[in-house]
């Protein structure tokens, strides 16, 4: 009770033992004296703030120690659903002595931002993890799979290690003219920034060809950079290679300065995020749209010729949805395609489940296999199959290959994985995915 304006601590009267009797059931039980000690202050001297101090000393690492243990982040963390993870658990481990800089936990976060969505203290793991990863990489501690991707990106300008001269090879089978600015310079309305997986991966190339046919059908004045295009580098940045990202960014900006265009359209939510949020911090400003944002207002002009009779469920990319707030554009396109029945998964929109490819996770499946019961992409495919859909629609270049592999490994081969532009192309009378 307050005495003289000051709160007085409770007086603990400890008896060797006592008997408590329930006023409801009449039952009694013995309470030893140590029971009273629950009222004593917690012993905090066993813990040290050293781990938090080192992390907080990094630009972007400050918020980890803001955690007060409410645990809201754990049930929404996609990694925790297939393992043991979550910002609260990371906080507790650091509190009790774990060195995050050398721990495998550092590389399991996919930067999906679902924890940030629910955190009352705004602990931002999309800043904390890249900051600590950058320091760890500086100390030479990086998973071999990731190091290989960094080296390929440095040497070739793309994460797949492919020859830059083959970057526009996909255009030969597009069926429509695709202007390549280095060989046909001049002003253009839309710069189609293809990015790595649509440029080189066989399934990505099919989607790129579909998108080119859609743009041609809409009479859009568009062009690509071809062999002069390099990855925008956002995934490498979040994976901790800030230096590599900055070098890529300067090369990209120098290339873009050579050409005249009104806006950039890209299929890659990670590249979209970089151009929208990160490049401007370095003084590089562009009008940029994800391809779904570009097409959604034009759906009434798309020349649909046939119905696509599929029951479709849609996976929200984390970097288009939670990171940039776009949930409606992909659904607007899907709703406009004749014949499609759209069904939602339980985890969708703001609470959409992560495919596992973000934050460098695209290249760490071998590493994460030692820490999870199944891949995040496998968990997501199971959720998609439970809706009864026969098509899982996506709009991120990472996801077609990830989900197709997951459909096979989980025995859900009946589930067809297709990019939204492939469905649009099918409704236009094209082949879509083959």
N, C-alpha and C positions, 0 to 999 in steps of 0.2 A: 504494500500500500504506500502511496506517496506520503512522505513525512517531511514537513518543512520544505516542500517543493521538490524533493528528490525521491526517486523511486528506490525503495529498499528491496534488497534481495530476499527471497523466501528463506525462512528458517527451516532447515531440514531436521526433523526429529527422527532419528533412525533407531528403530527397535531391532533387537536380535531376530525377531520373527513376529508375524502378525497373522491373524485369521480374518479373511474377508468373507462376508456373507452376502449373497445376491438377494436383493429385495424383491426380485421377480420369481426366481425358481426356488429360493431358500437354500441353494447349494452353498457350500463353503469350501475354501481352498487356502492353503498355506502360502504366505508371502515371505520369502527370506529378506533379511535386511538389505541386501544388495539391490533389491528392487527399487528402493528409494533413491539410489544413486543416478537414476535416469534424469533426475532434475539437475545434476551437476553440469557445468559447461563442457562442451565437447573438447577433446584434446586435439589441438590443431598443430602442435609442435612436431608431429610426425611428418608433416607435409612441408614442401618447399615451393617457393614461387619462382624458382630458377627457370623452369621450363616455360612458364608463361612469359617471363621477362624476355627471354630470347626470342620467342615468337612475336611478342608485342613490339619488339624492336625493329621488326621488318615492316616496310610499307605495305599495308593491307592485312597484316597479321594481328592487329590490335584487338579485334572483336572476340577472339576465342575466350579470353578470360572474363568476358561479360556474362557468360553462361551462368545461370543460377539453378540449373538442374531440374527444370520443370518437366523435361522429357518429351515435350510435344514433337520434337524432331525425329525421335526414334521410329515411331510407327509409320511415318511418311517417307523415311529413307529407303530408297529402293535396294540398297546394298544390305540393309539390316533384314529385309524380307528373305534374303537368301544366305544370310550370314550373321555376323555380330558387328554392328556398326552404328553410326549416327554421331552427330556432333557432341551430344551429351556424354556419350561413352568415350569419345576422344578427349573431351575436357577432363573427365574423371581420370583417365589414364595418365594424362599429362600432370594432373594434380598429384597423383601418387607415384610420379617418378619416371614415366615413359619418356624416352627421347623421340619425339615425333620425327625429327630430322633423319633418323636412321631406321624408323619403324616401317614395316610393310603397310601399315594403316595409311601412310602418307599417299600411297598410290591407288587406293581403292575408291576414293571419292570420284564420282563422275561429273561433278559440278552441275548437277541437275537443278539445283536451287529450290527444291521442294522444302528443305529444312528452313531456308530463309523465309519462305512464304508463311510459315506458321510460328516462327520464333518471335516471342514478345520482346526479346532483348536485341534483335537484329544481329545475331551472330552470323557473319557472312562467310561461309566456307568457300564460296566462289572467289574470294579474295585471300582468305587465310591459306588455303592449300596451294595455290600457285606461288604465293610468297615463300612458303616453306620449301616447296619443291625447287624453286630457283636456287635457294641456299644449298639444298642437298645436292643438286646437280653441280654447283660450284665446288662442292667437296668430293665430287666423283661418285656419288651414290645415286645411281639411276638404273632401273631395270633394263636388262639387255635388249628386250624387245623395243623399248622406247628409244634407247640409244641408237638402235639401227634405223628407226624412222627419222630421228633427228639428222643422222648422217646422210640419208637419202635425200631429205628435204634440202639440206645445205648444198649437196652436190648437184641436184637436178631440179630444184625448185618445186618438187612435188613429193608427197609422202610415199608414193609407190615406187620411187626410184626409176621412173620411166624416162625415156629420151624426150626432151622438150620438143624436138622436131616432129614427134608423133602426136602432139597434143591435139591437133585438129583432124586426125585421121578419121574420126567418127563421121565427119561431114560427108564423106564419099558415099555413104549409104543412107543419107538423110532423105534423099528423094526431092529435095528443094535446094536452091542455091543458098549457100551460107558465105557471106562476105567475111574475109579475113583481113583485118585492117593493115597489117604490115605489108601485104602485097597489093591491097586496094585501099589506100588511105583516103580520108575525106570525112566530112561531118556525118554523123549518124545519130538517130534519135535514141536508140537503145543499145547499150553495150551489154551483151550477154556474157557475163563472167561465169564460165562453165565450171571451174574448179576441178579438183583432181579426179574424183570418182566418176563424174559424168564424162570426163575426158578420156579416162584410161580403162576403167573397169567395164567388162563386157555388158553387164546389166545396166550400168550407168550410161554407157554409150547409147543403148536402146532408148533410154529416157531422154537423153539429149537430142536424139533424132526426132522423137515424138514432139518435143518442145519446139524444135526448129520448124516442123511442119505446122504446128499450131500458129506460131508467129507469122509464117508465110500466109496461112489462110486468113489471118486477121490483117494482112497488108501492113505489118509492123516493119518499119525501117530498122533493121538490127544488124549487128556485126559482132565478131569475136576477135580476140587478140591472138589466137592461134599459138605459135611457138614462143611468143613474147609473154604469154600469161604465166604467172607463178601463183602458187597457193597464197591465199590471204593470211594464212598462218595462225588463225585464232586458236585452233586446238593445240598447236605447238606452244603457244603462249600460256594457255591454261595448264598444260602439262609441265610447265616450269621453265621452258627455254625462251625466256624473255629476250635475250640477246639475239637469238635466231629470228624471233618474231620481228624485232625492230629492223634487222637487216633486210628481211623479206619486205616489210612495209615500205622501206625507203626505195627498194627496187620497183615495187608495184607502183608507188606514187610517181616515180620518175617515168615509168612506162605510160601511165594514164595521162600525165602531163603532155605527152606527145600527140594526143588525139583529142578530137572535139566530139563530145557526146552530151546528151541531155540527162540521161539517168543510167544507172547500172541496175541490171536485174540478174539475180543469181539464184540457183536452186539450193544452195548450201546455207542452212540456218546459221552455221558457225561463221562462215564468211560474211553473211549478212550482219551478224552481230558485230564482227570486227569493223566493217565499214560504217555501221551506224553509231557504235558506241566507243570504239577504241581508237580508230584512225583519227577522228576529230580531236582527241586529246593531244595529238602530235601535230595538229594543224592541217590535216588532210580531210577535207570536207567534200562529200559527194551526195547527190540524191540517189538513194538506193532503195530497192524493193526486193522482197522475196518473190519468187515467181508466182506464188499463189496470190499475193497482194496485187501483182500486176494483172493477172488474169481474171480475178474475181469481178471487177467492174465491167469486164468485157464479155461475160458469159452469154449475154443475149445476142452477141454478134458471132459467136462460134458456130460454124456451119455443121451442126449435128445432123447425121444422115441415118443413124440406126440406133436401136435400143441396146443397152448393155445390161443384160438381165443377170445381175449379180447382187447377192446380199453382201454388203460391204461394211466393214468396221474400220475406223480410222485411228491411227496412232499419232498423238500430238508430239512433235519434236520439242524437246526441252528448250532449245535455243530459239525456237520460233514462238513457243507458247510462254512459259514462265519467264524467260529472260527478256522477251520483247512484246509480250501481251497480245500476240496474234492467234486467236482461236477460230475466228469466224470465216476468214478467207478460204481456207481449205474446204470447209464444210459448204460454203456457198457454191464452190465449183462442183463438189460431189452431188449436191442437191440438184444442180442444173443438168447433170448428165442423164439423158432419158433411160429409164428402166432400172436405175440403181435404187436399191433399198438400203438406206443407211441406218445401222444399229450401233449404239455406243457401248463401249466397254465400261465396266464399273469405275475403273480409274481412267478418267478422261479430263480434258480441259486443264484447269488449274492443278488438279491432282493426278494428271497423267503419269503413267509409269515410265521410267527411263529405259531406253534400249541398251544402255551400258556403253555407248560409244563416245560420250562426251568426256572432256577433261583428260584426253589421252587414252581413255578406256577402249577406244576402237582398236588400239594396237597392244592391249595388255590382257587379252583373254587367257593366254597361257599363264601369266603371272597371277591373275585373280582366281584361276581355277583352284589354287591351293587354299583359298580363303572363303569360298562360297560353295553352296550345295549344288547350284546350277547357275548358268549364265543369266544375266538380266534379260537378255533377248529371248531365252527359252521360257522364262517366267511370263514375259509379255505375250509370246505366241500362245501359251496355254490360255491366257485370259482372252485373247482374240478368238481362239477356237471355241471357247465356252459360250460365245454369243451366237453360235450357229452360222457365222458368216463363212462364205467360201472365198472371200478376198479380204486381205489385210492391206489397206491403202496407206501409203506413206508419202512424205514430201521432203525427205532429207536423203541425200546421196549415201549416207552411211547405212541406211536402214534396210534397203532391199537385200543386200548380201547378208547382213546380220540375221535378218528374220528368215530368209530362205534357208540358211544353214540351221537355224533353230527349229524351223518346221520339220526338217528332216530328222534332227537329233531327238525331237520329242515325239516322233511318230505322227505328226500332223501334216503329212504330205498333201492332204486334200486342201489345205489352206494355201491359196495362191497369193503371193506377195507382189503388189504392183504399185508403181508410182502413180500419183494422180494424173500426171500428163499422159501416161500410157492408157488410162481409162478414157480420157478425153479423146485421144487419138483413135481409139477403137470406135467411139461413138461418131467420129468424123469419117469413119470408113477405112481407117488404117488398120495396121496389124496389132498395135499396142506392143505388149511383151510377147516374145515368141518362146 
